[in-house]
Amino acid sequence: MPNLFEKTMSDKKRSIILVPHDFSAVADSAVNYAIELAKLFHNEIYLLHIVEAGLLESKSSVEKDEQESLEKLNAIAAGITAKGAKATALIKRGSIFEMIGETADELDTNLVVMGTHGVKGLQFITGSRAIRVITSSSAPFVVVQQKPLPAQGFKNIVLPLDLTAETKAKLPWAVYLGKNFGATFHLFVKEEKDEFLAKHVSNNLAFAESFLRKTTLNTP
């Protein structure tokens, strides 16, 4: 029986990883992660650059920005293709907070790999801003920083769990990555002093441990 990740993948008409790109170093890092995942899971990569037009900008200025951005994005896409993954460039006009989610849903994206943490553009999407982008779509998000992907892939995965039922939804996706990289999982929970809350956390932890052992993954 396929796990939930495999079922989700098979339900899609196409297998797409969406990577928002603002031509920053952290966005390049997201591309590198996406390339490895795309080669492993046979995905196409769609690069998305969003042009946020200001009220005082002329139509010709915005169109020039879009054309220049498309040329840059096509060059990045060519580099991805040279590394063994298929890539397509997309330019959209609108708000970063809305357009990433809308595009992910429009493409029926399997996964969004987004770079974050910095001072401008996508790099400035941290904390509540990142949550705003992530919750704008039903697609799963992988948020990365500028740290490069190790050559051996993910060998140790820290999996935070909380008291909500939704925390279980991350397990199938993490399992699929872990199985392919031979990773060891480290489950992390916050200690709850309230007895009722602690019971919920304990139940979720027990569920996660059982789920991981059934998939023959390594757990310490």
Contacts in CASP RR format, 6 or more apart in sequence:
PFRMAT RR
TARGET T0000
AUTHOR 0000-0000-0000
METHOD contacts of the structure
MODEL  1
MPNLFEKTMSDKKRSIILVPHDFSAVADSAVNYAIELAKLFHNEIYLLHI
VEAGLLESKSSVEKDEQESLEKLNAIAAGITAKGAKATALIKRGSIFEMI
GETADELDTNLVVMGTHGVKGLQFITGSRAIRVITSSSAPFVVVQQKPLP
AQGFKNIVLPLDLTAETKAKLPWAVYLGKNFGATFHLFVKEEKDEFLAKH
VSNNLAFAESFLRKTTLNTP
2 10 0 8 1.000
3 172 0 8 1.000
3 175 0 8 1.000
3 176 0 8 1.000
3 215 0 8 1.000
4 172 0 8 1.000
5 172 0 8 1.000
5 173 0 8 1.000
5 175 0 8 1.000
5 176 0 8 1.000
6 176 0 8 1.000
8 110 0 8 1.000
8 172 0 8 1.000
9 15 0 8 1.000
9 41 0 8 1.000
9 110 0 8 1.000
12 108 0 8 1.000
12 110 0 8 1.000
13 108 0 8 1.000
14 44 0 8 1.000
14 107 0 8 1.000
14 108 0 8 1.000
15 41 0 8 1.000
15 42 0 8 1.000
15 43 0 8 1.000
15 44 0 8 1.000
15 110 0 8 1.000
16 43 0 8 1.000
16 44 0 8 1.000
16 45 0 8 1.000
16 46 0 8 1.000
16 107 0 8 1.000
16 108 0 8 1.000
16 109 0 8 1.000
16 110 0 8 1.000
16 111 0 8 1.000
17 34 0 8 1.000
17 37 0 8 1.000
17 38 0 8 1.000
17 43 0 8 1.000
17 44 0 8 1.000
17 45 0 8 1.000
17 46 0 8 1.000
17 109 0 8 1.000
17 110 0 8 1.000
17 111 0 8 1.000
17 112 0 8 1.000
17 113 0 8 1.000
18 45 0 8 1.000
18 46 0 8 1.000
18 48 0 8 1.000
18 100 0 8 1.000
18 103 0 8 1.000
18 104 0 8 1.000
18 107 0 8 1.000
18 109 0 8 1.000
18 111 0 8 1.000
18 112 0 8 1.000
18 113 0 8 1.000
18 139 0 8 1.000
19 27 0 8 1.000
19 30 0 8 1.000
19 31 0 8 1.000
19 34 0 8 1.000
19 45 0 8 1.000
19 46 0 8 1.000
19 47 0 8 1.000
19 48 0 8 1.000
19 112 0 8 1.000
19 113 0 8 1.000
19 114 0 8 1.000
20 27 0 8 1.000
20 30 0 8 1.000
20 48 0 8 1.000
20 49 0 8 1.000
20 50 0 8 1.000
20 96 0 8 1.000
20 100 0 8 1.000
20 112 0 8 1.000
20 114 0 8 1.000
20 115 0 8 1.000
20 122 0 8 1.000
21 27 0 8 1.000
21 30 0 8 1.000
21 31 0 8 1.000
21 47 0 8 1.000
21 48 0 8 1.000
21 49 0 8 1.000
21 73 0 8 1.000
21 76 0 8 1.000
21 122 0 8 1.000
22 49 0 8 1.000
22 50 0 8 1.000
22 120 0 8 1.000
22 121 0 8 1.000
22 122 0 8 1.000
22 123 0 8 1.000
23 49 0 8 1.000
23 69 0 8 1.000
23 72 0 8 1.000
24 120 0 8 1.000
24 121 0 8 1.000
24 122 0 8 1.000
24 123 0 8 1.000
25 146 0 8 1.000
26 115 0 8 1.000
26 116 0 8 1.000
26 117 0 8 1.000
26 118 0 8 1.000
26 122 0 8 1.000
26 123 0 8 1.000
26 144 0 8 1.000
26 145 0 8 1.000
26 146 0 8 1.000
27 115 0 8 1.000
27 122 0 8 1.000
27 123 0 8 1.000
28 76 0 8 1.000
29 115 0 8 1.000
29 144 0 8 1.000
29 145 0 8 1.000
29 146 0 8 1.000
29 147 0 8 1.000
29 148 0 8 1.000
30 113 0 8 1.000
30 114 0 8 1.000
30 115 0 8 1.000
30 144 0 8 1.000
31 45 0 8 1.000
31 47 0 8 1.000
31 76 0 8 1.000
31 80 0 8 1.000
31 113 0 8 1.000
32 148 0 8 1.000
32 149 0 8 1.000
33 113 0 8 1.000
33 142 0 8 1.000
33 144 0 8 1.000
33 149 0 8 1.000
34 43 0 8 1.000
34 45 0 8 1.000
34 85 0 8 1.000
34 113 0 8 1.000
35 45 0 8 1.000
35 80 0 8 1.000
35 83 0 8 1.000
35 84 0 8 1.000
35 85 0 8 1.000
36 149 0 8 1.000
36 153 0 8 1.000
37 43 0 8 1.000
37 111 0 8 1.000
37 113 0 8 1.000
37 142 0 8 1.000
38 44 0 8 1.000
38 45 0 8 1.000
38 85 0 8 1.000
38 86 0 8 1.000
39 84 0 8 1.000
39 85 0 8 1.000
40 180 0 8 1.000
41 110 0 8 1.000
41 180 0 8 1.000
43 85 0 8 1.000
43 110 0 8 1.000
43 111 0 8 1.000
44 85 0 8 1.000
44 86 0 8 1.000
44 87 0 8 1.000
44 88 0 8 1.000
45 77 0 8 1.000
45 80 0 8 1.000
45 85 0 8 1.000
45 86 0 8 1.000
45 87 0 8 1.000
45 88 0 8 1.000
46 87 0 8 1.000
46 88 0 8 1.000
46 90 0 8 1.000
46 103 0 8 1.000
46 107 0 8 1.000
46 109 0 8 1.000
47 73 0 8 1.000
47 76 0 8 1.000
47 77 0 8 1.000
47 80 0 8 1.000
47 87 0 8 1.000
47 88 0 8 1.000
47 89 0 8 1.000
47 90 0 8 1.000
48 90 0 8 1.000
48 91 0 8 1.000
48 92 0 8 1.000
48 99 0 8 1.000
48 100 0 8 1.000
48 103 0 8 1.000
49 69 0 8 1.000
49 70 0 8 1.000
49 72 0 8 1.000
49 73 0 8 1.000
49 89 0 8 1.000
49 90 0 8 1.000
49 91 0 8 1.000
49 92 0 8 1.000
50 91 0 8 1.000
50 92 0 8 1.000
50 93 0 8 1.000
50 94 0 8 1.000
50 95 0 8 1.000
50 96 0 8 1.000
50 99 0 8 1.000
50 100 0 8 1.000
51 62 0 8 1.000
51 65 0 8 1.000
51 66 0 8 1.000
51 69 0 8 1.000
51 91 0 8 1.000
51 92 0 8 1.000
51 93 0 8 1.000
51 94 0 8 1.000
52 93 0 8 1.000
52 94 0 8 1.000
52 95 0 8 1.000
52 96 0 8 1.000
53 62 0 8 1.000
53 93 0 8 1.000
53 94 0 8 1.000
62 93 0 8 1.000
66 91 0 8 1.000
66 93 0 8 1.000
69 91 0 8 1.000
70 89 0 8 1.000
70 91 0 8 1.000
73 89 0 8 1.000
73 90 0 8 1.000
73 91 0 8 1.000
74 89 0 8 1.000
76 87 0 8 1.000
76 89 0 8 1.000
77 87 0 8 1.000
77 88 0 8 1.000
77 89 0 8 1.000
78 87 0 8 1.000
79 87 0 8 1.000
80 86 0 8 1.000
80 87 0 8 1.000
81 87 0 8 1.000
90 103 0 8 1.000
92 99 0 8 1.000
92 103 0 8 1.000
93 99 0 8 1.000
96 121 0 8 1.000
96 122 0 8 1.000
96 125 0 8 1.000
96 133 0 8 1.000
97 129 0 8 1.000
97 132 0 8 1.000
97 133 0 8 1.000
97 136 0 8 1.000
98 136 0 8 1.000
100 112 0 8 1.000
100 114 0 8 1.000
100 133 0 8 1.000
100 136 0 8 1.000
100 137 0 8 1.000
101 112 0 8 1.000
101 133 0 8 1.000
101 136 0 8 1.000
101 137 0 8 1.000
101 139 0 8 1.000
102 136 0 8 1.000
102 137 0 8 1.000
103 109 0 8 1.000
104 112 0 8 1.000
104 137 0 8 1.000
104 138 0 8 1.000
104 139 0 8 1.000
105 137 0 8 1.000
105 138 0 8 1.000
105 139 0 8 1.000
109 137 0 8 1.000
109 139 0 8 1.000
110 139 0 8 1.000
110 140 0 8 1.000
111 139 0 8 1.000
111 140 0 8 1.000
111 141 0 8 1.000
111 142 0 8 1.000
112 137 0 8 1.000
112 139 0 8 1.000
112 140 0 8 1.000
112 141 0 8 1.000
112 142 0 8 1.000
113 141 0 8 1.000
113 142 0 8 1.000
113 144 0 8 1.000
114 122 0 8 1.000
114 125 0 8 1.000
114 133 0 8 1.000
114 141 0 8 1.000
114 142 0 8 1.000
114 143 0 8 1.000
114 144 0 8 1.000
115 122 0 8 1.000
115 123 0 8 1.000
115 143 0 8 1.000
115 144 0 8 1.000
115 145 0 8 1.000
116 122 0 8 1.000
116 123 0 8 1.000
116 125 0 8 1.000
116 126 0 8 1.000
116 130 0 8 1.000
116 143 0 8 1.000
116 144 0 8 1.000
116 145 0 8 1.000
117 123 0 8 1.000
117 126 0 8 1.000
117 145 0 8 1.000
117 146 0 8 1.000
118 124 0 8 1.000
118 126 0 8 1.000
125 133 0 8 1.000
130 143 0 8 1.000
133 141 0 8 1.000
134 141 0 8 1.000
134 143 0 8 1.000
140 173 0 8 1.000
152 181 0 8 1.000
153 181 0 8 1.000
154 177 0 8 1.000
154 178 0 8 1.000
154 181 0 8 1.000
154 183 0 8 1.000
155 181 0 8 1.000
155 182 0 8 1.000
155 183 0 8 1.000
155 184 0 8 1.000
156 183 0 8 1.000
156 184 0 8 1.000
156 186 0 8 1.000
157 174 0 8 1.000
157 177 0 8 1.000
157 178 0 8 1.000
157 183 0 8 1.000
157 184 0 8 1.000
157 185 0 8 1.000
157 186 0 8 1.000
158 186 0 8 1.000
158 188 0 8 1.000
159 170 0 8 1.000
159 171 0 8 1.000
159 174 0 8 1.000
159 185 0 8 1.000
159 186 0 8 1.000
159 187 0 8 1.000
159 188 0 8 1.000
159 208 0 8 1.000
160 188 0 8 1.000
160 189 0 8 1.000
161 167 0 8 1.000
161 187 0 8 1.000
161 188 0 8 1.000
161 189 0 8 1.000
161 201 0 8 1.000
161 204 0 8 1.000
161 205 0 8 1.000
161 208 0 8 1.000
162 189 0 8 1.000
162 190 0 8 1.000
162 201 0 8 1.000
162 204 0 8 1.000
163 192 0 8 1.000
163 197 0 8 1.000
163 200 0 8 1.000
163 201 0 8 1.000
163 204 0 8 1.000
164 204 0 8 1.000
165 204 0 8 1.000
167 204 0 8 1.000
168 204 0 8 1.000
168 207 0 8 1.000
168 208 0 8 1.000
168 211 0 8 1.000
171 208 0 8 1.000
171 211 0 8 1.000
171 212 0 8 1.000
174 185 0 8 1.000
175 211 0 8 1.000
175 212 0 8 1.000
175 215 0 8 1.000
175 217 0 8 1.000
177 183 0 8 1.000
178 185 0 8 1.000
178 217 0 8 1.000
179 215 0 8 1.000
179 216 0 8 1.000
179 217 0 8 1.000
182 217 0 8 1.000
182 218 0 8 1.000
183 217 0 8 1.000
183 218 0 8 1.000
184 217 0 8 1.000
184 218 0 8 1.000
184 219 0 8 1.000
184 220 0 8 1.000
185 212 0 8 1.000
185 217 0 8 1.000
185 218 0 8 1.000
185 219 0 8 1.000
185 220 0 8 1.000
186 220 0 8 1.000
187 205 0 8 1.000
187 208 0 8 1.000
187 209 0 8 1.000
187 219 0 8 1.000
189 201 0 8 1.000
189 204 0 8 1.000
189 205 0 8 1.000
190 201 0 8 1.000
191 198 0 8 1.000
192 198 0 8 1.000
192 201 0 8 1.000
209 219 0 8 1.000
212 219 0 8 1.000
213 219 0 8 1.000
END
